[in-house]
Amino acid sequence: MVARISYEAPGTDEALIDAYSTAVSGAVAAAHPAVVHIEVQGNNAPGGSGSGFFISPDGYLLTNSHVVHGAREMRVFLADGRKLSATLIGDDPDTDLAVLRVSADDLAHLRLADSDAVRPGQIAIAIGSPMGFQQTVTAGIVSGLGRSLRGASGRLIDNVIQTDAALNPGNSGGPLVNTRSEVIGVNTAIIRPAQGICFAIASNTARWVVAWLIKDGRIRRSFIGLAGQNVPLIRKVSRYHHIAQETGVLVAGVEPVSPAERAGLREGDIVIALDGSPTIAVDGLHKLLTADRIGERAIVTFLRGVELRRHAIIPLEMPGRK
């Protein structure tokens, strides 16, 4: 019996590699003119740097809040060699995004893709200025979707994209693009001890934040004025009141003259819902405190000892951060 040996068509691997290289290099060639290097000088801190990219031909550009927050002076270095001063239009530490503007026209710019259409395994290309090396390119894949990341403000950033495209300090604020040179995310963070675990703010989040920052210079959110921590509920109490969730938010402190104080909340109460939406954790409560709740009456449901209570509460607008 003669064994049959099958052979792959010559050049198959090479053709695949060439196709990958062509896709990446083509995307980079189209995207890199819109990517910038940002240098900042702070009021009471040494200067820093990061990356960014233009989102319109008339000088609006997107970067990370942590790159420019508190900066006294910002300079933007374009791919064509120009150096321009930039002004801050607005920044949002809660999503780690910021919008700057330079005085120039007819600029190359990038389009924000629909990040809901992104799938794990697709090619992801990061462009930026890691360690000051401008126009550096790394490529990988989308490793995961729907991650959550703790922002500098303490709030969770949701729908974060995980990628193994290598990021380093200085990549912050640069674009993560697909093979069509569309932005699927804004590079924001790495896990230093890990290898190949990097994160980008999803483009759909960026699109929403950009619109409000250009319009108002900030993102409006509501607050009720309590300090909380996540705690388990006592099973007997939960069963008695037919509470399905297993955790709630323990009121650890109440701000004076706040919506929480006016609603009668006290230290030791456990908040379990706002307008019927369960609050199983502090982050879940934050997600419910959106701009559309400012000045609107809501019902807060909480446990005081073994007693279940429902009080009216009117969230107020969260003061802007300086």
C-alpha positions as CSV (number, residue, x, y, z in Angstrom):
1,M,0.0,0.0,0.0
2,V,1.4,3.4,-1.0
3,A,0.8,6.3,1.4
4,R,-0.5,9.4,-0.2
5,I,1.2,12.6,0.8
6,S,-0.6,15.8,0.2
7,Y,1.2,19.1,-0.4
8,E,0.0,22.6,0.1
9,A,0.1,24.8,-2.9
10,P,3.5,26.5,-3.0
11,G,3.5,30.0,-1.7
12,T,0.2,29.7,0.3
13,D,1.8,30.8,3.6
14,E,3.7,33.6,1.9
15,A,0.5,34.8,0.2
16,L,-1.3,35.0,3.5
17,I,1.5,36.8,5.2
18,D,1.7,39.3,2.2
19,A,-2.1,39.8,2.5
20,Y,-1.8,40.6,6.2
21,S,1.1,42.9,5.6
22,T,-0.7,44.7,2.8
23,A,-3.8,45.2,5.0
24,V,-1.8,46.6,7.9
25,S,0.5,48.8,5.9
26,G,-2.4,50.1,3.8
27,A,-4.4,51.0,6.9
28,V,-1.3,52.7,8.5
29,A,-0.6,54.7,5.3
30,A,-4.2,56.1,5.3
31,A,-4.3,56.7,9.1
32,H,-0.9,58.1,10.1
33,P,-1.3,61.6,8.6
34,A,-4.1,62.2,11.1
35,V,-2.1,61.0,14.2
36,V,-0.3,63.5,16.3
37,H,2.2,63.6,19.2
38,I,1.1,65.8,22.1
39,E,3.5,67.5,24.6
40,V,2.0,69.2,27.7
41,Q,3.3,71.5,30.4
42,G,1.4,71.4,33.7
43,N,0.7,74.1,36.2
44,N,2.4,72.4,39.2
45,A,3.9,69.3,37.6
46,P,6.6,68.4,35.1
47,G,5.6,68.1,31.4
48,G,4.3,64.9,29.8
49,S,3.4,63.6,26.5
50,G,0.9,61.4,24.7
51,S,-0.8,60.8,21.4
52,G,-4.0,61.9,19.7
53,F,-5.7,62.1,16.3
54,F,-7.8,64.5,14.3
55,I,-11.5,63.8,14.0
56,S,-12.4,66.7,11.7
57,P,-10.6,68.7,9.0
58,D,-10.9,72.0,11.0
59,G,-8.6,71.0,13.9
60,Y,-10.6,69.1,16.4
61,L,-8.6,66.2,17.8
62,L,-9.3,63.4,20.4
63,T,-6.9,62.2,23.1
64,N,-7.0,60.9,26.7
65,S,-8.1,63.1,29.6
66,H,-5.1,61.9,31.6
67,V,-2.7,63.2,28.9
68,V,-4.0,66.8,29.1
69,H,-5.9,67.2,32.3
70,G,-4.6,70.2,34.2
71,A,-2.2,71.2,31.4
72,R,-1.1,74.9,31.2
73,E,0.2,74.6,27.7
74,M,-0.2,72.0,24.9
75,R,1.8,71.6,21.7
76,V,0.8,69.2,18.9
77,F,3.3,67.7,16.5
78,L,1.7,66.8,13.2
79,A,2.9,64.0,10.9
80,D,4.0,66.5,8.3
81,G,6.4,68.2,10.7
82,R,4.3,71.2,11.8
83,K,4.1,72.1,15.5
84,L,0.9,73.9,16.6
85,S,-0.4,75.2,19.9
86,A,-3.6,73.5,21.1
87,T,-6.5,74.6,23.3
88,L,-8.6,72.4,25.4
89,I,-12.2,72.2,24.3
90,G,-13.2,69.8,27.2
91,D,-12.2,66.7,29.0
92,D,-14.0,64.0,30.9
93,P,-12.0,62.0,33.5
94,D,-14.9,59.6,33.9
95,T,-14.3,58.2,30.4
96,D,-10.6,59.3,30.1
97,L,-11.4,61.3,26.9
98,A,-10.6,64.9,25.9
99,V,-11.0,67.1,22.9
100,L,-8.4,69.7,21.8
101,R,-8.4,72.1,18.8
102,V,-5.6,73.6,16.8
103,S,-5.9,76.5,14.3
104,A,-5.5,74.8,11.0
105,D,-7.8,73.6,8.1
106,D,-7.9,70.8,5.6
107,L,-6.4,68.4,8.0
108,A,-6.3,64.6,7.5
109,H,-8.7,63.1,9.9
110,L,-10.1,59.7,11.0
111,R,-13.6,58.4,11.1
112,L,-15.0,56.7,14.2
113,A,-16.3,53.2,13.4
114,D,-19.2,51.5,15.0
115,S,-17.6,49.6,17.8
116,D,-20.7,47.4,18.3
117,A,-19.7,45.8,15.0
118,V,-16.2,44.9,16.3
119,R,-15.5,41.2,16.8
120,P,-12.8,39.3,18.8
121,G,-10.1,38.1,16.5
122,Q,-10.2,41.0,14.0
123,I,-7.0,42.9,13.2
124,A,-6.3,45.9,15.5
125,I,-3.6,48.5,14.7
126,A,-2.3,51.0,17.2
127,I,-0.5,54.2,16.1
128,G,1.1,56.6,18.5
129,S,4.2,58.0,20.2
130,P,5.3,55.4,22.8
131,M,8.3,56.7,24.8
132,G,8.4,59.7,22.5
133,F,9.0,57.7,19.3
134,Q,6.5,59.3,17.0
135,Q,4.4,57.4,14.4
136,T,5.1,54.0,16.0
137,V,2.9,51.2,14.7
138,T,2.0,48.0,16.5
139,A,-0.5,45.4,15.3
140,G,-2.5,42.6,16.8
141,I,-6.0,41.5,17.3
142,V,-9.1,42.4,19.3
143,S,-8.6,40.1,22.3
144,G,-11.9,40.8,24.1
145,L,-14.9,43.1,24.2
146,G,-17.1,44.6,26.9
147,R,-14.3,45.0,29.5
148,S,-14.6,47.5,32.3
149,L,-11.7,49.7,33.4
150,R,-11.4,51.9,36.5
151,G,-10.9,55.6,35.4
152,A,-8.9,58.2,37.2
153,S,-12.1,59.6,38.7
154,G,-12.9,56.3,40.4
155,R,-15.8,55.5,38.0
156,L,-15.9,52.4,35.8
157,I,-15.5,52.9,32.1
158,D,-17.7,50.3,30.4
159,N,-17.5,48.6,26.9
160,V,-13.7,48.8,26.8
161,I,-11.9,47.0,24.0
162,Q,-9.0,44.6,25.0
163,T,-6.2,44.2,22.4
164,D,-2.8,42.6,22.3
165,A,-1.4,45.3,20.0
166,A,1.5,46.5,22.1
167,L,1.0,49.8,23.9
168,N,3.5,51.7,26.0
169,P,3.6,55.0,27.9
170,G,3.0,57.7,25.2
171,N,0.5,55.6,23.2
172,S,-2.3,57.0,25.4
173,G,-4.8,58.9,23.3
174,G,-3.7,57.4,20.0
175,P,-6.1,55.5,17.7
176,L,-6.8,51.8,17.5
177,V,-7.9,51.3,13.9
178,N,-9.2,48.5,11.8
179,T,-7.9,47.5,8.3
180,R,-10.1,50.2,6.8
181,S,-8.3,52.9,8.8
182,E,-11.5,53.5,10.9
183,V,-11.0,54.2,14.6
184,I,-12.5,51.3,16.8
185,G,-11.0,52.6,20.0
186,V,-8.9,55.2,21.8
187,N,-5.8,53.6,23.4
188,T,-5.8,54.3,27.1
189,A,-4.1,51.8,29.4
190,I,-1.9,48.8,29.9
191,I,-1.5,46.3,32.7
192,R,2.2,46.7,33.5
193,P,3.1,43.2,34.8
194,A,1.1,41.5,32.0
195,Q,2.1,40.8,28.4
196,G,-0.2,41.8,25.6
197,I,-3.1,43.0,27.7
198,C,-4.0,46.5,26.6
199,F,-7.2,48.6,26.5
200,A,-8.9,51.2,24.4
201,I,-12.1,53.2,25.0
202,A,-14.7,52.0,22.4
203,S,-15.4,54.4,19.5
204,N,-19.1,54.5,20.2
205,T,-18.3,55.8,23.7
206,A,-15.9,58.3,22.2
207,R,-18.5,59.5,19.6
208,W,-21.0,60.3,22.4
209,V,-18.4,62.0,24.6
210,V,-17.0,64.1,21.8
211,A,-20.4,65.5,20.8
212,W,-21.0,66.7,24.4
213,L,-17.5,68.0,24.9
214,I,-17.7,70.1,21.7
215,K,-21.1,71.3,22.7
216,D,-20.7,72.0,26.4
217,G,-17.1,71.4,27.2
218,R,-18.0,68.7,29.8
219,I,-20.3,65.8,30.4
220,R,-23.2,66.4,32.7
221,R,-24.0,63.7,35.2
222,S,-26.3,63.5,38.3
223,F,-25.4,62.6,41.9
224,I,-27.3,62.0,45.2
225,G,-24.5,62.7,47.7
226,L,-23.7,59.5,49.5
227,A,-20.6,57.4,50.0
228,G,-21.2,53.7,49.6
229,Q,-19.7,50.3,49.7
230,N,-20.8,46.9,48.3
231,V,-22.3,44.5,50.9
232,P,-24.1,41.2,50.8
233,L,-27.8,41.2,51.9
234,I,-29.0,39.1,54.8
235,R,-30.7,36.1,53.2
236,K,-33.6,36.0,55.7
237,V,-34.4,39.7,55.0
238,S,-34.1,39.2,51.2
239,R,-36.5,36.2,51.3
240,Y,-39.0,38.0,53.5
241,H,-39.1,41.0,51.1
242,H,-38.8,38.9,48.0
243,I,-35.6,40.6,46.9
244,A,-33.9,38.7,44.1
245,Q,-30.5,40.4,44.3
246,E,-27.8,39.2,46.7
247,T,-25.9,42.5,47.2
248,G,-26.6,46.2,47.7
249,V,-24.9,49.5,48.5
250,L,-24.3,50.3,52.1
251,V,-24.6,54.0,52.9
252,A,-21.2,54.7,54.6
253,G,-21.7,58.5,54.6
254,V,-24.2,61.2,53.6
255,E,-23.2,64.6,52.4
256,P,-24.9,67.6,54.1
257,V,-27.7,69.3,52.2
258,S,-27.5,66.6,49.5
259,P,-30.3,64.8,47.7
260,A,-29.6,61.7,49.9
261,E,-29.9,63.7,53.1
262,R,-33.1,65.4,51.9
263,A,-34.5,61.9,51.0
264,G,-33.9,60.8,54.6
265,L,-31.1,58.3,53.9
266,R,-28.8,57.5,56.8
267,E,-25.5,55.8,57.5
268,G,-26.2,52.0,57.7
269,D,-29.0,52.0,55.2
270,I,-28.6,49.6,52.2
271,V,-29.7,51.0,48.8
272,I,-31.0,48.2,46.6
273,A,-32.8,50.1,43.8
274,L,-33.3,53.4,42.1
275,D,-36.6,53.8,40.2
276,G,-36.9,50.0,40.2
277,S,-33.5,49.3,38.7
278,P,-31.4,47.1,41.1
279,T,-28.2,48.6,42.6
280,I,-26.1,45.6,43.3
281,A,-22.9,47.6,43.5
282,V,-21.7,51.2,43.8
283,D,-20.8,51.1,40.1
284,G,-24.3,50.1,39.2
285,L,-25.6,53.1,41.1
286,H,-23.2,55.4,39.2
287,K,-24.5,54.0,35.9
288,L,-28.0,55.0,36.8
289,L,-27.1,58.6,37.7
290,T,-27.2,59.9,34.2
291,A,-27.8,63.5,33.0
292,D,-31.5,62.9,32.3
293,R,-32.1,62.3,36.0
294,I,-30.9,65.8,37.0
295,G,-33.8,67.5,38.8
296,E,-36.1,64.6,38.1
297,R,-38.0,62.9,41.0
298,A,-37.0,59.2,41.5
299,I,-37.7,56.5,44.1
300,V,-34.9,55.1,46.0
301,T,-35.5,51.7,47.6
302,F,-33.4,50.7,50.6
303,L,-33.2,48.5,53.7
304,R,-33.1,50.1,57.2
305,G,-32.4,47.1,59.4
306,V,-35.0,44.6,58.4
307,E,-37.4,47.2,57.2
308,L,-37.9,47.9,53.4
309,R,-38.4,51.6,52.6
310,R,-39.1,53.6,49.5
311,H,-38.4,57.4,49.5
312,A,-38.6,60.1,46.9
313,I,-35.2,61.6,45.8
314,I,-34.3,64.3,43.3
315,P,-30.7,63.9,42.0
316,L,-28.8,67.1,41.3
317,E,-26.1,67.9,38.7
318,M,-22.6,66.8,39.7
319,P,-20.3,69.8,40.0
320,G,-17.6,70.0,37.3
321,R,-14.1,68.8,38.1
322,K,-11.2,71.2,38.0
